[in-house]
Amino acid sequence: MPMNTAWPVRLEQGRIGLRPLSRRDERAWSETRARNAAWLGPWDATTPIPGEGPRNYAAMWRLMNRQAKAGAGLPFAIEWAETVRSVPRFAGQLSVSSITYGAFRSCTMGYWVDASLAGRGIMPVAVAMASDYCFRELRLHRVEINIRPENAPSLRVVEKLGFRDEGVRERYLHIDGDWRDHRSFALFAEDCPGGVLEPLLERMGPEAAAPFRA
């Protein structure tokens, strides 16, 4: 995995890649989101104040890009290649946000993937790659992920990676039109001295890990 502490950051592991979300991703991002509206809608962040926040992809990208340049976020596009020879396709998004240094040294992470690619191990590997980058290169101490209790696929991701369940936060985030309870999960640097990705691939076994070893 190439490591670089300055944005833009690119990470690769086998046939999966994390690269900066681009202004040119608008069409692929919009088409993927529209195709997955029912799959993603129950977990999408909303706002209780009408008109607040980015109104379209371009505004969202500008905001995330400013945060990345300021060192406060890492807005990644997830890419997936069906074979070692195929051109990678846009597969989803992984965002590291609220990066804080000093005595806290923490961040939060959110993610989504195209439903047609769910269950292939793409998201656990993507989260593991991003976590290793945060721990090794940014030298953060804590990665936090907040998940609605009903979101079984996302809960499986943090379970596979060994995130600690810190309990329920009531009405924590405005999701899908209302304030929703979330379960908070955290992983600490000292929990994974050997990294997050390599132990995951070992647990997956040779066959399941093969696309990510290539």
Z-matrix of the N, CA and C atoms (Angstrom, degrees):
N
C 1 1.456
C 2 1.513 1 110.18
N 3 1.333 2 118.15 1 120.25
C 4 1.460 3 119.66 2 177.41
C 5 1.513 4 110.24 3 -68.27
N 6 1.324 5 116.88 4 136.41
C 7 1.446 6 121.03 5 -178.59
C 8 1.525 7 110.33 6 -116.81
N 9 1.314 8 116.02 7 134.32
C 10 1.449 9 121.36 8 -178.62
C 11 1.519 10 107.56 9 -153.49
N 12 1.309 11 117.61 10 120.44
C 13 1.457 12 120.28 11 -174.80
C 14 1.524 13 113.15 12 -81.16
N 15 1.317 14 119.69 13 -6.79
C 16 1.461 15 121.97 14 -179.60
C 17 1.527 16 109.67 15 -104.48
N 18 1.325 17 116.06 16 138.90
C 19 1.462 18 120.50 17 175.92
C 20 1.513 19 109.40 18 -73.22
N 21 1.339 20 120.46 19 138.26
C 22 1.463 21 127.29 20 6.83
C 23 1.527 22 114.16 21 -80.21
N 24 1.328 23 114.72 22 150.54
C 25 1.455 24 122.77 23 -178.68
C 26 1.526 25 108.33 24 -117.83
N 27 1.324 26 116.38 25 135.51
C 28 1.467 27 122.25 26 175.78
C 29 1.523 28 108.85 27 -127.66
N 30 1.330 29 115.71 28 130.40
C 31 1.456 30 122.04 29 179.02
C 32 1.526 31 108.75 30 -126.33
N 33 1.315 32 116.87 31 139.67
C 34 1.461 33 120.84 32 179.45
C 35 1.519 34 110.18 33 -136.18
N 36 1.317 35 115.35 34 143.60
C 37 1.455 36 121.82 35 173.86
C 38 1.521 37 107.73 36 -147.87
N 39 1.339 38 115.96 37 105.06
C 40 1.450 39 119.77 38 -176.65
C 41 1.519 40 111.24 39 60.85
N 42 1.341 41 116.07 40 -124.82
C 43 1.462 42 120.50 41 -176.07
C 44 1.529 43 113.15 42 -94.77
N 45 1.326 44 117.06 43 11.47
C 46 1.461 45 120.67 44 176.57
C 47 1.521 46 109.84 45 -114.06
N 48 1.331 47 115.96 46 144.01
C 49 1.455 48 120.00 47 178.97
C 50 1.520 49 111.36 48 -139.49
N 51 1.307 50 115.81 49 149.53
C 52 1.460 51 123.43 50 170.52
C 53 1.512 52 106.75 51 -117.24
N 54 1.322 53 116.33 52 121.74
C 55 1.466 54 121.24 53 179.20
C 56 1.513 55 108.46 54 -135.29
N 57 1.327 56 117.97 55 164.06
C 58 1.462 57 119.18 56 179.81
C 59 1.526 58 112.26 57 -59.57
N 60 1.311 59 116.44 58 133.62
C 61 1.453 60 120.88 59 172.17
C 62 1.523 61 107.67 60 -61.06
N 63 1.325 62 116.37 61 130.45
C 64 1.459 63 121.39 62 -172.00
C 65 1.523 64 111.71 63 -110.05
N 66 1.330 65 115.11 64 156.07
C 67 1.472 66 119.71 65 172.32
C 68 1.519 67 109.79 66 -59.92
N 69 1.336 68 116.97 67 -31.62
C 70 1.462 69 121.39 68 -179.59
C 71 1.523 70 113.49 69 -75.17
N 72 1.328 71 117.18 70 -6.53
C 73 1.465 72 120.50 71 178.57
C 74 1.526 73 112.59 72 -81.24
N 75 1.312 74 117.47 73 -1.28
C 76 1.469 75 119.80 74 -172.58
C 77 1.527 76 112.58 75 -54.58
N 78 1.323 77 117.26 76 -47.03
C 79 1.466 78 119.31 77 -176.90
C 80 1.524 79 111.19 78 -64.64
N 81 1.339 80 117.08 79 -49.41
C 82 1.470 81 120.34 80 -179.34
C 83 1.523 82 110.36 81 -63.89
N 84 1.328 83 117.23 82 -41.43
C 85 1.463 84 121.74 83 179.42
C 86 1.529 85 110.30 84 -62.14
N 87 1.316 86 116.84 85 -48.26
C 88 1.465 87 121.36 86 -177.38
C 89 1.523 88 111.12 87 -65.47
N 90 1.334 89 117.31 88 -43.04
C 91 1.462 90 120.37 89 179.70
C 92 1.523 91 111.14 90 -64.78
N 93 1.321 92 116.38 91 -40.32
C 94 1.467 93 120.09 92 179.56
C 95 1.518 94 110.78 93 -67.21
N 96 1.323 95 116.99 94 -42.39
C 97 1.456 96 120.55 95 178.87
C 98 1.532 97 111.08 96 -63.94
N 99 1.341 98 117.14 97 -42.04
C 100 1.467 99 120.18 98 -179.84
C 101 1.523 100 110.84 99 -64.87
N 102 1.310 101 116.85 100 -41.47
C 103 1.471 102 121.62 101 -179.59
C 104 1.528 103 111.62 102 -67.29
N 105 1.328 104 116.40 103 -25.07
C 106 1.462 105 121.85 104 -176.09
C 107 1.524 106 112.78 105 -111.27
N 108 1.338 107 117.03 106 23.28
C 109 1.472 108 120.67 107 -174.70
C 110 1.527 109 111.99 108 -56.88
N 111 1.318 110 117.69 109 -44.95
C 112 1.465 111 120.46 110 -179.11
C 113 1.524 112 111.54 111 -69.72
N 114 1.317 113 116.60 112 -33.87
C 115 1.469 114 122.69 113 -178.77
C 116 1.530 115 111.40 114 -71.24
N 117 1.346 116 116.78 115 -38.77
C 118 1.459 117 121.48 116 -173.48
C 119 1.526 118 114.10 117 -98.55
N 120 1.320 119 117.46 118 -24.84
C 121 1.455 120 121.39 119 -173.35
C 122 1.516 121 115.84 120 -51.67
N 123 1.344 122 119.18 121 -45.03
C 124 1.472 123 119.36 122 -177.64
C 125 1.525 124 114.43 123 -64.65
N 126 1.353 125 117.05 124 -13.19
C 127 1.470 126 120.10 125 -175.69
C 128 1.524 127 112.60 126 -114.79
N 129 1.334 128 117.08 127 2.89
C 130 1.463 129 120.91 128 -175.24
C 131 1.527 130 112.10 129 -78.86
N 132 1.339 131 115.36 130 136.69
C 133 1.461 132 120.56 131 175.13
C 134 1.523 133 109.79 132 -68.27
N 135 1.329 134 115.35 133 139.74
C 136 1.457 135 122.42 134 176.04
C 137 1.530 136 107.74 135 -129.38
N 138 1.317 137 117.06 136 -171.44
C 139 1.466 138 120.15 137 179.48
C 140 1.515 139 109.42 138 -136.25
N 141 1.340 140 117.44 139 139.40
C 142 1.466 141 119.44 140 178.55
C 143 1.522 142 112.93 141 -76.31
N 144 1.334 143 117.43 142 -10.58
C 145 1.461 144 121.87 143 -178.43
C 146 1.529 145 108.93 144 -109.33
N 147 1.330 146 119.08 145 111.55
C 148 1.463 147 121.77 146 -177.86
C 149 1.527 148 111.59 147 -55.55
N 150 1.337 149 115.03 148 134.31
C 151 1.455 150 120.61 149 176.58
C 152 1.510 151 115.10 150 85.13
N 153 1.321 152 117.74 151 -6.24
C 154 1.461 153 120.25 152 -179.73
C 155 1.529 154 109.69 153 -82.21
N 156 1.331 155 116.29 154 144.30
C 157 1.461 156 120.78 155 176.82
C 158 1.517 157 112.09 156 89.21
N 159 1.332 158 117.48 157 173.47
C 160 1.466 159 122.26 158 -178.91
C 161 1.527 160 111.44 159 -58.82
N 162 1.334 161 116.41 160 137.22
C 163 1.457 162 120.76 161 -176.98
C 164 1.515 163 113.30 162 -97.59
N 165 1.323 164 117.55 163 -13.82
C 166 1.459 165 120.18 164 -179.78
C 167 1.526 166 109.19 165 -153.79
N 168 1.329 167 116.15 166 178.99
C 169 1.461 168 120.63 167 -177.36
C 170 1.526 169 111.66 168 -60.67
N 171 1.324 170 116.82 169 -44.92
C 172 1.462 171 120.32 170 -176.69
C 173 1.525 172 111.13 171 -59.17
N 174 1.331 173 116.77 172 -43.28
C 175 1.468 174 120.43 173 179.65
C 176 1.528 175 110.84 174 -66.99
N 177 1.338 176 115.82 175 -40.03
C 178 1.465 177 119.74 176 177.56
C 179 1.518 178 110.78 177 -62.07
N 180 1.336 179 116.09 178 -44.92
C 181 1.461 180 119.94 179 -178.52
C 182 1.527 181 111.35 180 -64.24
N 183 1.329 182 117.61 181 -42.29
C 184 1.468 183 120.48 182 179.52
C 185 1.528 184 110.57 183 -60.92
N 186 1.326 185 116.18 184 -42.99
C 187 1.462 186 120.15 185 179.92
C 188 1.526 187 110.64 186 -63.26
N 189 1.320 188 116.76 187 -47.69
C 190 1.469 189 120.57 188 -179.13
C 191 1.521 190 111.51 189 -65.31
N 192 1.321 191 116.98 190 -37.28
C 193 1.458 192 120.39 191 -179.92
C 194 1.524 193 111.14 192 -66.88
N 195 1.336 194 117.41 193 -39.06
C 196 1.464 195 120.71 194 175.63
C 197 1.526 196 110.57 195 -62.46
N 198 1.319 197 116.24 196 -42.92
C 199 1.460 198 120.00 197 179.26
C 200 1.521 199 111.39 198 -63.65
N 201 1.336 200 116.55 199 -39.04
C 202 1.467 201 120.30 200 178.88
C 203 1.519 202 111.06 201 -64.46
N 204 1.329 203 117.24 202 -44.79
C 205 1.462 204 120.68 203 -179.82
C 206 1.525 205 111.53 204 -65.67
N 207 1.341 206 116.65 205 -26.57
C 208 1.462 207 120.64 206 178.68
C 209 1.520 208 112.21 207 -85.78
N 210 1.340 209 116.61 208 -2.82
C 211 1.457 210 120.51 209 179.67
C 212 1.516 211 114.03 210 81.02
N 213 1.338 212 117.35 211 15.19
C 214 1.459 213 120.97 212 -176.77
C 215 1.523 214 112.97 213 -100.52
N 216 1.332 215 117.56 214 -8.00
C 217 1.459 216 119.34 215 -177.42
C 218 1.514 217 112.40 216 -159.18
N 219 1.325 218 115.09 217 164.70
C 220 1.465 219 122.48 218 176.89
C 221 1.530 220 106.97 219 -135.67
N 222 1.334 221 118.61 220 93.34
C 223 1.465 222 120.81 221 -179.67
C 224 1.540 223 110.98 222 -87.36
N 225 1.319 224 116.60 223 100.78
C 226 1.450 225 121.92 224 -175.99
C 227 1.526 226 111.98 225 -99.20
N 228 1.322 227 116.25 226 140.99
C 229 1.456 228 122.75 227 161.69
C 230 1.523 229 107.28 228 -91.94
N 231 1.323 230 116.47 229 139.18
C 232 1.463 231 121.50 230 176.46
C 233 1.518 232 108.07 231 -95.51
N 234 1.325 233 116.80 232 129.96
C 235 1.459 234 122.01 233 176.34
C 236 1.520 235 109.78 234 -116.36
N 237 1.329 236 115.67 235 146.60
C 238 1.456 237 121.57 236 -179.75
C 239 1.524 238 109.32 237 -138.92
N 240 1.335 239 116.65 238 131.34
C 241 1.460 240 122.71 239 176.58
C 242 1.524 241 108.41 240 -106.45
N 243 1.320 242 117.34 241 125.56
C 244 1.453 243 120.83 242 -178.31
C 245 1.528 244 111.74 243 -63.34
N 246 1.331 245 116.40 244 -36.53
C 247 1.458 246 121.39 245 176.71
C 248 1.520 247 108.17 246 -134.89
N 249 1.318 248 116.78 247 171.02
C 250 1.462 249 120.24 248 -179.69
C 251 1.523 250 111.50 249 -66.17
N 252 1.333 251 117.51 250 -19.29
C 253 1.465 252 121.09 251 -178.37
C 254 1.525 253 113.60 252 -101.39
N 255 1.328 254 117.83 253 -11.44
C 256 1.462 255 119.61 254 -175.78
C 257 1.526 256 111.34 255 -82.30
N 258 1.333 257 114.63 256 156.22
C 259 1.461 258 120.95 257 177.80
C 260 1.524 259 108.62 258 -74.43
N 261 1.326 260 118.84 259 130.92
C 262 1.467 261 120.25 260 -179.93
C 263 1.530 262 111.43 261 -60.19
N 264 1.325 263 116.07 262 143.47
C 265 1.460 264 122.09 263 177.94
C 266 1.516 265 109.71 264 -110.97
N 267 1.327 266 115.31 265 156.09
C 268 1.459 267 121.21 266 174.61
C 269 1.523 268 108.05 267 -67.35
N 270 1.342 269 116.74 268 125.48
C 271 1.462 270 120.54 269 -173.71
C 272 1.511 271 113.57 270 -118.25
N 273 1.328 272 118.27 271 -17.46
C 274 1.451 273 119.92 272 -176.90
C 275 1.510 274 111.25 273 161.53
N 276 1.308 275 115.58 274 -159.70
C 277 1.466 276 120.68 275 -174.73
C 278 1.521 277 110.00 276 -142.86
N 279 1.312 278 115.89 277 142.53
C 280 1.470 279 122.48 278 173.01
C 281 1.520 280 107.10 279 -133.14
N 282 1.313 281 116.36 280 123.85
C 283 1.467 282 120.80 281 -177.31
C 284 1.521 283 110.34 282 -120.44
N 285 1.321 284 115.67 283 123.86
C 286 1.460 285 121.91 284 170.09
C 287 1.527 286 105.74 285 -97.24
N 288 1.317 287 117.36 286 124.88
C 289 1.461 288 120.51 287 -176.03
C 290 1.524 289 110.67 288 -135.78
N 291 1.320 290 114.91 289 174.35
C 292 1.482 291 122.19 290 179.05
C 293 1.522 292 111.59 291 52.64
N 294 1.337 293 116.67 292 39.37
C 295 1.462 294 119.88 293 177.78
C 296 1.521 295 108.59 294 -67.61
N 297 1.331 296 115.57 295 124.54
C 298 1.454 297 122.19 296 -177.24
C 299 1.519 298 109.23 297 -129.36
N 300 1.318 299 116.51 298 136.17
C 301 1.465 300 120.73 299 -179.39
C 302 1.536 301 109.20 300 -107.27
N 303 1.300 302 118.09 301 -149.30
C 304 1.459 303 120.84 302 -179.73
C 305 1.521 304 111.24 303 68.31
N 306 1.323 305 115.94 304 -138.77
C 307 1.458 306 120.94 305 -176.69
C 308 1.523 307 112.81 306 -74.80
N 309 1.334 308 118.07 307 -17.73
C 310 1.467 309 121.61 308 -175.22
C 311 1.530 310 111.97 309 -89.50
N 312 1.334 311 116.68 310 -53.38
C 313 1.464 312 124.00 311 177.85
C 314 1.525 313 111.28 312 49.18
N 315 1.314 314 115.42 313 65.88
C 316 1.460 315 121.10 314 -173.48
C 317 1.527 316 110.51 315 -140.10
N 318 1.334 317 115.50 316 166.99
C 319 1.456 318 121.27 317 174.85
C 320 1.519 319 108.44 318 -155.01
N 321 1.326 320 115.91 319 166.59
C 322 1.456 321 121.36 320 171.63
C 323 1.527 322 108.17 321 -117.21
N 324 1.329 323 115.48 322 156.51
C 325 1.453 324 120.49 323 -176.10
C 326 1.528 325 109.39 324 -135.13
N 327 1.326 326 115.95 325 137.24
C 328 1.459 327 121.97 326 174.97
C 329 1.513 328 109.25 327 -134.69
N 330 1.332 329 116.80 328 157.56
C 331 1.469 330 118.64 329 -173.67
C 332 1.520 331 110.94 330 -161.38
N 333 1.331 332 114.96 331 158.23
C 334 1.459 333 121.62 332 169.90
C 335 1.524 334 108.29 333 -153.45
N 336 1.337 335 115.74 334 155.13
C 337 1.457 336 121.23 335 -178.68
C 338 1.526 337 108.96 336 -138.10
N 339 1.311 338 116.37 337 150.25
C 340 1.457 339 123.19 338 174.82
C 341 1.532 340 109.03 339 -54.54
N 342 1.325 341 117.31 340 130.68
C 343 1.467 342 120.94 341 -178.04
C 344 1.518 343 112.54 342 -58.19
N 345 1.336 344 117.44 343 -30.02
C 346 1.465 345 120.42 344 -179.38
C 347 1.522 346 112.25 345 -68.28
N 348 1.333 347 117.00 346 -14.57
C 349 1.466 348 121.59 347 -179.45
C 350 1.525 349 112.36 348 -109.49
N 351 1.316 350 117.26 349 -0.33
C 352 1.458 351 120.68 350 -178.96
C 353 1.524 352 110.06 351 -65.08
N 354 1.314 353 116.11 352 146.27
C 355 1.455 354 121.09 353 177.23
C 356 1.507 355 115.46 354 87.91
N 357 1.321 356 117.30 355 1.75
C 358 1.467 357 120.57 356 -179.60
C 359 1.531 358 113.00 357 -95.77
N 360 1.315 359 116.75 358 -1.07
C 361 1.456 360 119.99 359 -177.76
C 362 1.504 361 114.17 360 88.28
N 363 1.332 362 117.60 361 4.54
C 364 1.463 363 121.46 362 -176.54
C 365 1.525 364 111.43 363 -64.09
N 366 1.341 365 116.76 364 -47.18
C 367 1.454 366 118.43 365 -174.50
C 368 1.525 367 112.89 366 -69.96
N 369 1.338 368 120.06 367 -43.44
C 370 1.471 369 117.40 368 175.86
C 371 1.523 370 112.65 369 -57.74
N 372 1.333 371 117.41 370 -39.46
C 373 1.462 372 120.32 371 179.53
C 374 1.526 373 110.24 372 -67.44
N 375 1.335 374 117.49 373 -41.33
C 376 1.463 375 120.45 374 179.00
C 377 1.519 376 111.38 375 -62.36
N 378 1.332 377 117.26 376 -45.31
C 379 1.463 378 120.85 377 179.40
C 380 1.522 379 110.58 378 -64.96
N 381 1.331 380 116.77 379 -38.54
C 382 1.470 381 120.27 380 178.15
C 383 1.524 382 110.97 381 -64.15
N 384 1.328 383 117.60 382 -43.92
C 385 1.467 384 120.75 383 177.78
C 386 1.524 385 111.37 384 -59.48
N 387 1.336 386 115.33 385 -47.72
C 388 1.462 387 119.47 386 -178.60
C 389 1.532 388 111.27 387 -64.88
N 390 1.330 389 116.46 388 -38.14
C 391 1.467 390 119.82 389 179.11
C 392 1.521 391 110.95 390 -65.40
N 393 1.331 392 116.84 391 -42.74
C 394 1.465 393 119.79 392 177.78
C 395 1.525 394 110.82 393 -60.63
N 396 1.325 395 116.85 394 -39.39
C 397 1.458 396 120.00 395 178.36
C 398 1.535 397 110.58 396 -63.55
N 399 1.335 398 116.01 397 -44.26
C 400 1.469 399 119.89 398 -179.53
C 401 1.524 400 111.65 399 -62.95
N 402 1.320 401 116.99 400 -40.70
C 403 1.462 402 120.17 401 -178.68
C 404 1.528 403 111.85 402 -75.07
N 405 1.328 404 117.14 403 -45.06
C 406 1.465 405 120.15 404 -171.57
C 407 1.522 406 112.96 405 -83.22
N 408 1.305 407 116.96 406 -41.91
C 409 1.466 408 119.84 407 -173.74
C 410 1.527 409 112.76 408 -96.87
N 411 1.316 410 117.48 409 -43.38
C 412 1.461 411 119.71 410 177.86
C 413 1.524 412 111.25 411 -84.47
N 414 1.310 413 116.24 412 -13.49
C 415 1.470 414 123.47 413 178.42
C 416 1.525 415 111.03 414 57.74
N 417 1.337 416 114.96 415 41.10
C 418 1.454 417 119.94 416 174.23
C 419 1.527 418 109.57 417 -78.35
N 420 1.310 419 115.14 418 160.50
C 421 1.464 420 120.94 419 -178.77
C 422 1.522 421 112.07 420 -101.28
N 423 1.339 422 116.91 421 -26.21
C 424 1.457 423 120.25 422 -170.36
C 425 1.520 424 111.03 423 -143.30
N 426 1.334 425 116.47 424 134.95
C 427 1.466 426 123.10 425 171.45
C 428 1.522 427 107.16 426 -117.28
N 429 1.316 428 116.31 427 126.68
C 430 1.473 429 121.73 428 -177.64
C 431 1.519 430 110.51 429 -115.45
N 432 1.329 431 115.94 430 138.83
C 433 1.463 432 122.63 431 175.60
C 434 1.520 433 107.80 432 -131.26
N 435 1.337 434 117.11 433 128.30
C 436 1.465 435 122.29 434 179.99
C 437 1.525 436 109.47 435 -111.66
N 438 1.337 437 115.67 436 129.39
C 439 1.460 438 121.27 437 -170.62
C 440 1.526 439 109.79 438 -134.60
N 441 1.321 440 116.83 439 137.46
C 442 1.453 441 119.97 440 173.13
C 443 1.524 442 109.42 441 -63.81
N 444 1.324 443 118.76 442 138.60
C 445 1.468 444 120.80 443 -177.97
C 446 1.523 445 113.89 444 -58.64
N 447 1.343 446 117.25 445 -22.78
C 448 1.464 447 120.93 446 -178.99
C 449 1.526 448 113.24 447 -84.52
N 450 1.324 449 117.74 448 -8.11
C 451 1.465 450 121.70 449 -173.73
C 452 1.535 451 110.60 450 -87.63
N 453 1.316 452 115.95 451 78.33
C 454 1.462 453 121.34 452 -174.95
C 455 1.529 454 113.88 453 -59.33
N 456 1.348 455 120.29 454 -43.73
C 457 1.471 456 119.06 455 179.88
C 458 1.525 457 112.99 456 -59.82
N 459 1.339 458 116.76 457 -41.29
C 460 1.460 459 119.68 458 -179.82
C 461 1.522 460 111.40 459 -70.47
N 462 1.318 461 116.93 460 -34.87
C 463 1.463 462 120.34 461 176.48
C 464 1.523 463 111.23 462 -62.54
N 465 1.321 464 116.89 463 -34.57
C 466 1.474 465 119.94 464 178.65
C 467 1.525 466 111.39 465 -66.57
N 468 1.329 467 116.98 466 -31.00
C 469 1.468 468 120.17 467 179.78
C 470 1.526 469 110.21 468 -63.78
N 471 1.323 470 117.33 469 -51.71
C 472 1.467 471 119.22 470 -177.61
C 473 1.529 472 111.32 471 -68.32
N 474 1.334 473 116.47 472 -30.39
C 475 1.469 474 119.51 473 177.28
C 476 1.525 475 110.45 474 -64.38
N 477 1.323 476 116.31 475 -44.01
C 478 1.466 477 120.54 476 -179.80
C 479 1.526 478 111.79 477 -63.17
N 480 1.319 479 117.26 478 -29.41
C 481 1.459 480 121.11 479 -175.10
C 482 1.529 481 112.99 480 -95.93
N 483 1.309 482 117.79 481 -1.67
C 484 1.458 483 120.23 482 175.92
C 485 1.512 484 115.64 483 79.99
N 486 1.341 485 117.57 484 22.40
C 487 1.463 486 119.66 485 176.27
C 488 1.529 487 109.64 486 -66.46
N 489 1.321 488 116.50 487 142.88
C 490 1.460 489 122.05 488 179.39
C 491 1.526 490 109.92 489 -83.14
N 492 1.315 491 116.49 490 134.54
C 493 1.464 492 121.96 491 175.80
C 494 1.522 493 108.30 492 -80.75
N 495 1.331 494 116.91 493 115.29
C 496 1.467 495 121.64 494 -178.49
C 497 1.523 496 112.90 495 -97.80
N 498 1.322 497 116.59 496 5.60
C 499 1.458 498 119.45 497 175.64
C 500 1.521 499 113.69 498 103.63
N 501 1.323 500 114.57 499 -179.80
C 502 1.462 501 122.07 500 -175.30
C 503 1.531 502 110.69 501 -92.78
N 504 1.334 503 114.74 502 135.35
C 505 1.465 504 121.79 503 171.67
C 506 1.519 505 107.25 504 -108.57
N 507 1.319 506 116.82 505 113.42
C 508 1.455 507 120.67 506 -175.91
C 509 1.525 508 111.54 507 -72.16
N 510 1.337 509 114.42 508 136.71
C 511 1.478 510 122.19 509 177.02
C 512 1.533 511 110.38 510 47.69
N 513 1.313 512 115.76 511 48.55
C 514 1.471 513 121.33 512 -170.31
C 515 1.528 514 113.10 513 -78.91
N 516 1.336 515 117.60 514 -42.74
C 517 1.463 516 120.87 515 -177.52
C 518 1.526 517 110.02 516 -134.43
N 519 1.344 518 114.82 517 151.50
C 520 1.459 519 120.46 518 176.77
C 521 1.524 520 107.98 519 -85.37
N 522 1.323 521 115.70 520 108.47
C 523 1.463 522 122.40 521 -174.34
C 524 1.525 523 109.28 522 -129.43
N 525 1.317 524 115.94 523 134.21
C 526 1.466 525 120.98 524 175.21
C 527 1.525 526 111.68 525 49.90
N 528 1.339 527 115.81 526 40.58
C 529 1.454 528 120.91 527 171.38
C 530 1.505 529 118.04 528 90.94
N 531 1.340 530 118.63 529 5.29
C 532 1.455 531 119.41 530 179.14
C 533 1.524 532 109.73 531 -157.90
N 534 1.335 533 115.96 532 166.53
C 535 1.466 534 120.56 533 176.22
C 536 1.525 535 109.15 534 -75.58
N 537 1.335 536 116.10 535 124.97
C 538 1.463 537 120.54 536 -173.68
C 539 1.524 538 111.69 537 -120.34
N 540 1.340 539 114.73 538 144.70
C 541 1.452 540 120.23 539 172.50
C 542 1.531 541 109.86 540 -68.32
N 543 1.319 542 116.12 541 147.50
C 544 1.465 543 122.05 542 176.90
C 545 1.525 544 109.99 543 -134.78
N 546 1.301 545 115.46 544 149.22
C 547 1.455 546 120.67 545 166.93
C 548 1.517 547 107.86 546 -95.37
N 549 1.318 548 116.44 547 132.91
C 550 1.466 549 122.02 548 -179.58
C 551 1.526 550 109.88 549 -99.34
N 552 1.314 551 114.91 550 133.92
C 553 1.457 552 122.21 551 178.09
C 554 1.519 553 108.67 552 -125.18
N 555 1.321 554 116.10 553 145.89
C 556 1.466 555 119.89 554 -179.46
C 557 1.521 556 110.24 555 -141.22
N 558 1.318 557 113.92 556 148.33
C 559 1.459 558 121.88 557 173.36
C 560 1.524 559 106.90 558 -127.74
N 561 1.337 560 115.92 559 134.50
C 562 1.454 561 121.14 560 -178.16
C 563 1.525 562 110.01 561 -109.35
N 564 1.325 563 115.75 562 152.14
C 565 1.463 564 120.53 563 -177.68
C 566 1.524 565 111.45 564 -55.95
N 567 1.329 566 117.18 565 -39.30
C 568 1.465 567 119.43 566 -177.94
C 569 1.522 568 112.75 567 -73.63
N 570 1.359 569 117.17 568 -12.46
C 571 1.462 570 120.10 569 175.92
C 572 1.524 571 112.24 570 -71.74
N 573 1.318 572 116.94 571 -21.26
C 574 1.462 573 120.30 572 -171.60
C 575 1.533 574 110.43 573 -139.90
N 576 1.328 575 118.09 574 67.15
C 577 1.465 576 120.69 575 -179.98
C 578 1.522 577 113.23 576 -62.29
N 579 1.325 578 116.61 577 -24.50
C 580 1.465 579 120.47 578 177.75
C 581 1.506 580 113.21 579 -93.61
N 582 1.330 581 117.49 580 11.03
C 583 1.454 582 121.47 581 -177.97
C 584 1.518 583 111.11 582 93.07
N 585 1.316 584 115.37 583 171.35
C 586 1.458 585 122.44 584 -179.83
C 587 1.532 586 110.35 585 -99.88
N 588 1.324 587 117.03 586 -38.00
C 589 1.458 588 120.88 587 -173.72
C 590 1.525 589 113.59 588 -70.51
N 591 1.321 590 117.45 589 -50.82
C 592 1.461 591 119.84 590 -172.97
C 593 1.527 592 112.29 591 -61.36
N 594 1.336 593 119.72 592 -45.78
C 595 1.471 594 118.79 593 175.74
C 596 1.529 595 113.07 594 -60.45
N 597 1.336 596 117.14 595 -35.21
C 598 1.463 597 120.42 596 177.21
C 599 1.523 598 110.71 597 -61.40
N 600 1.317 599 117.00 598 -48.07
C 601 1.466 600 120.20 599 -179.39
C 602 1.522 601 111.35 600 -62.47
N 603 1.307 602 116.95 601 -36.21
C 604 1.468 603 120.32 602 177.20
C 605 1.525 604 110.35 603 -64.44
N 606 1.318 605 116.90 604 -41.94
C 607 1.464 606 120.49 605 -179.81
C 608 1.526 607 111.82 606 -68.93
N 609 1.322 608 117.31 607 -30.92
C 610 1.457 609 120.99 608 -179.26
C 611 1.526 610 111.47 609 -66.56
N 612 1.315 611 117.33 610 -29.67
C 613 1.451 612 120.82 611 -177.74
C 614 1.519 613 111.39 612 90.41
N 615 1.331 614 118.05 613 159.55
C 616 1.469 615 122.21 614 -173.56
C 617 1.528 616 114.09 615 -57.19
N 618 1.329 617 117.33 616 -43.49
C 619 1.460 618 119.74 617 -175.77
C 620 1.520 619 111.60 618 -68.57
N 621 1.336 620 117.38 619 -48.45
C 622 1.453 621 120.96 620 -178.32
C 623 1.515 622 111.93 621 -68.31
N 624 1.349 623 116.94 622 -32.30
C 625 1.464 624 120.69 623 -177.31
C 626 1.521 625 112.89 624 -86.06
N 627 1.314 626 118.17 625 -9.40
C 628 1.463 627 121.60 626 -174.34
C 629 1.526 628 113.82 627 -52.83
N 630 1.343 629 120.44 628 -46.30
C 631 1.477 630 119.34 629 179.63
C 632 1.523 631 113.43 630 -61.88
N 633 1.327 632 116.36 631 -22.77
C 634 1.460 633 119.77 632 -177.29
C 635 1.514 634 112.02 633 -96.93
N 636 1.318 635 116.51 634 -11.24
C 637 1.468 636 121.01 635 176.78
C 638 1.516 637 110.66 636 -88.45
N 639 1.333 638 116.16 637 -26.30
C 640 1.470 639 120.61 638 -172.81
C 641 1.515 640 111.29 639 -61.33
